[in-house]
């Protein structure tokens, strides 16, 4: 079963930041510079943590992952100003 996750990261080094950003782009849709919405299965979540974790320095960097439940069920996103569209519910082919 897929879940929708809100993820945000804070990476101290610009070189690591670019690598983490590139890895995250493979898993979700960017909402803001370091904030992504990702619809993932359990296996895909393990892949995200592995791929992003290999570029992080765990004593300086952080990644927060918030489980929002099933995609399209009871979520409310409110935006002020310009924003990128949320991903559509359902499987995503990468």
C-alpha positions in Angstrom: 0.0 0.0 0.0 1.3 3.4 -0.9 1.4 6.3 1.6 1.8 10.0 1.0 4.8 11.5 2.8 5.8 15.1 3.4 9.6 15.3 3.5 11.9 18.2 4.3 15.7 18.3 4.6 18.4 20.6 5.9 21.8 19.9 4.4 24.8 22.0 5.6 27.2 21.5 2.7 26.2 22.7 -0.8 27.8 19.7 -2.5 25.8 17.2 -0.4 22.7 19.4 -0.8 22.8 19.0 -4.6 23.2 15.3 -4.3 20.3 15.0 -1.8 18.1 17.2 -4.0 18.8 15.0 -7.0 18.0 11.9 -5.1 14.7 13.3 -3.8 13.6 14.3 -7.3 13.5 10.6 -8.1 11.0 10.0 -5.3 8.6 12.9 -5.2 7.3 16.3 -6.3 9.0 19.4 -5.0 6.8 21.8 -3.2 9.5 24.2 -2.1 13.3 24.3 -2.2 13.8 21.5 0.4 10.2 20.2 0.7 8.8 17.3 -1.3 5.5 15.3 -1.4 6.2 11.6 -2.1 3.7 8.8 -2.8 5.6 5.7 -1.9 5.3 2.0 -1.1 7.3 0.5 1.8 10.0 -0.7 -0.6 10.3 2.8 -2.2 10.6 4.4 1.3 13.5 2.1 2.1 15.1 3.2 -1.2 14.6 6.9 -0.5 16.2 6.5 3.0 19.1 4.6 1.5 19.6 6.9 -1.5 19.4 10.1 0.6 21.2 8.7 3.6 24.3 7.9 1.5 24.8 11.6 0.8 24.1 12.9 4.3 26.5 13.7 7.1 24.3 12.5 10.0 26.0 14.8 12.5 25.3 18.0 10.4 22.3 17.2 8.2 18.7 16.2 8.8 15.8 14.8 6.9 12.2 14.7 8.3 9.6 12.3 6.9 6.0 12.9 7.9 3.5 10.1 7.0 0.2 11.6 5.8 -1.5 8.3 5.2 -3.0 7.0 2.0 -2.8 9.3 -1.0 -5.9 11.4 -1.6 -7.5 10.5 1.7 -8.3 13.3 4.1 -5.3 15.6 3.1 -5.6 19.3 3.1 -2.9 21.4 1.6 -3.3 25.2 1.7 -1.0 27.5 -0.3 -0.6 31.2 -0.3 1.1 32.6 -3.4 2.7 30.7 -6.1 3.1 26.9 -5.7 3.8 23.7 -7.6 1.0 21.2 -8.1 0.6 18.3 -5.8 1.2 14.8 -7.3 -1.8 13.0 -8.5 -3.0 10.0 -6.5 -2.0 6.6 -7.8 1.2 4.8 -8.9 4.1 6.7 -10.1 6.5 5.3 -12.8 10.0 6.6 -12.3 
